[in-house]
Amino acid sequence: MFRKLAFLVPLLTLCFLSIVHSAEAAGTIIPGLDIGSNDPDKVSNTIRIILFITVLSIAPAILVLMTCFTRIVVVLGFVRNALGTQQIPPNQVLIGLAFFMTFFIMGPTFSQINKDAFQPLMAGKITQDEAFKAAGGPLKQFMSKSTREKDLALFMDYAKMKKPKKVEDIPLRALVPAYAISELKTAFQMGFMIFVPFLVIDMIVSSVLMSMGMMMLPPVMISLPFKILLFVLVDGWHVIVESLLKSF
């Protein structure tokens, strides 16, 4: 369904542009169609809707790859797999928790973008290009803190880019994938540390069952209540969320 919607967005845009071109050729006056204008009031509502739909089509990629969402949702997935509770908590709960944690952590960055880029653009004080550069600054600062130099150098060297003198000079097309794989590595490291105590419980239960001759009894059935009990006693969700917050 999402693939169909993503395909319809550019198709509808092309249809609209063809209608506009035909109207202009026929001498029809279309008010507020000055796309290149820096004044938002001069842009028609139709253009605003098309731009809004276009932004929504790429919003998931921006949320996943340019924020802390990736690390959070991967770590929460590791927690569920380590517990062995199958689909509990369900995916909707984990993604919802990761979503709101992302907005909580990214709050200062989003506020800076709103202050330096969005509000001046809406007031007509800066151009669209200036707003894009102003919005990219806080995002680059945030992503660069969690990006490993080795991962960034991989994409910079592949594209034969010059070494940047400061963070603002790093192009997003190299910083975003470098940040993504750095986040995945960090998330897997945290996931390994989460798996260790539950793995010990599984090994202990398996050894006890084998020593008692109960080899036909699945160890998971016995170890699952103990893992849940341990997770509750140590206030696991609080510990996991606290560790994620401190990791940023």
N, C-alpha and C positions, 0 to 999 in steps of 0.2 A: 504493500500500500504506500509506504513512504517513498519507494523508488518511483512509483507512478506520479506521486505528488511532486517529487523533485524533477521529473521529466516535464510535467505540465507547466511549471513556473517559467522556464525559458521559452516554452512554446507559446504561452499566453503573452509573454512580453513581446515576442516577435510579431504576433498577430496585432497587438496594440500598436506597435511601431509602424506596421504596414498601413493600418487604418489612419494613423496620424499623417503618414507620408501622402496618402491619397487625399486626405482632407486639405493638406497644404497645397497639393498640386491643383486642386479644384478651387483654391482661393478661399477656403473656409477658415474663419478665424477661430482659433482655439485659445481661450484665455488661460493665462498662467502656465504656459508650457515652456518657460525659460529654464531648461534643465541646468544650464551652465551658470545661472545666477547664484550669487552667494546669499541672497535674501530668501530665507525659507518661506516667507509670505507669498512670494511670486511663483512658487511651485504649486501646481494644481493638486487637488486631493487624489486624483487618479494616479499621478506619478508617485505621490507619497505612499499609496497603498501598494503599488508595484515594488517600490524600494523596500517597504516593510516586509512583504512576502519574500523577497530575495534574501533579506537579512535572516528571516526565520528559517530559510532553507539551509543556511550555513551555520546557524546558531548551535546545533548539536556538536559540530566539529570544533567550534570555538570553545564551547563549554568543556568538552572532553580533553582537548589537547593543549589549551592555553590557560588552564586553571589547575587547581589542586584536586579536581574531581577524580582523575585517573588513579592517583595513589590511594585515595580514600576508598573508592569502590572496590579496588583490587584487594586491599587489606581486609575489608569487611567480608569479601568473598572467601578469603583464606580462613577467616575465623569460623565461618559456617562450615567449610569443608573439614577443618580441624576437629570441630565438635562432632561431625558426622550426623548432623540432624537433617540431612537431605535438603528439603525446600523450606526449612524453618530456621530463621525468619524468611519470608518470601522475598522474591526479587524486588517487588514494589516497595517494601519496607527499607531494604538496603539502599536502593537507588534514591528513595526519598530522603533518607538520613544523609547520604552522601551529597545530595543536592543542597540541602539546607546548611550542612557543614561547609560546603564550598562557598556559599554566599556569605557565611559568617567569617570565614578566613579571608576571603577576597574583598570583604567590605571596605577596608581602607583603600585598596587599589581601585575599586569601582568608584568610590567617592572622589578620588583624585582625578579619575578620567572624567567624571561628571563635572568637576570644577574647572579643569583645564581645557577640556575639549567640547563636551556636549553643550554646556550652558553658553560659552562664548559663541559657538556655532549658531545656536538658536537665536542669540541676540544679534547676530550678524557682525560680530567683532572680528571674526577670523574666517578664512576660506575653508573649503572642505579638505584641501590638501593639508593645510595647517592643523586642522582638527584631527586628521588621521595621524599625523606625526605626534601631536600632543597626546593622543590616546595610546599610541604605541609605546611611549616612554615608560609609564608606570607598569605596563604589562611586561616589558623587557626587563625592568628592574626586578620584578617578582620572579620571572622565569629564570633569570640569570643566577639567582641565589641557589636554585636547586639543580642547575644544569652542570654536569661535569665537563671539564675542559676537553677531556678525551672525546666525548660524544660530540661536542660542538666542533672540534677540530676535524672530525670525520666528515661532516657535511661541508665545512668551509674548504677543506682540501679537495674534496671531490668536485666542488663547483669552481675551484681555483680562485677563491675570494681572498682579498688582502686581509691581513690580520687587523681587526678593528682596534682603535686606540681607546675607546670607551664603550660602555654597554649600549648606549644609544645608537652607535654605528653598526651594531650587529643586525643584519637583515633578518626579518621574521621568517623567511623561507628556509633559513638554516637553523634559527634558534628554536622554532616550534618543534620540528622532529627531534632535535637534540634534547630538548626538554622532555619530550614524551618518552624517549627510551631511558633517560635518566630517572624519570619518575617510576617507570616500570621496574628498573633495577632496585630502586629504593623500596618499592612496595614488596618485591619478592624477598628482599632481605628481612623486612619486618614480618612477612608471612612465614619465613623459616623459623624465626624466633617464636612465633605463635604456635607452630606445629610441634616444637620439641616437647613441652610438658605433656601434651595429649598423646604423643607417640610413646612416652615413657609409661603412661597409664595403660595403653594398649599392650605394650610388651609385658608389663607386670601381670595383667589379667590373662594373657595368653599363656604365660609360664605357669600360673596357678592352675589353670584349667588342664594343661597338659600333665602336670604333676598329679592331678586328681583323676586322670584318665578320661576326662570329658572332652575328647578330641572332636566329637561330632557336634558339640555345642558351639555356635559361632561366637567368637570372643567379642564381636561388636555389640551383641545384645547385652552382654554383662558390663562392658566398659562404658557404654553410652551414658547410663545413669551416673556413673562416677565422674565422667568428664563434665556433665552438666552440673553436678553438685560442686565440683571444684571451681568451675567457672562462676557459679553464683556466689560461692563463699569468698572468692577474691574480688568480687564486684567487677567481673570481666569487662562488661561494656564500658564502665567508667574508665578502667585502665586503658582499654584500646583507644577510646576517643581522646583521652588525655595524652597518650603517646602520639597520636596523629596530630593533635594541636601543637604539641611541643616540637614536632618534627619540622614544622614550618616556621 
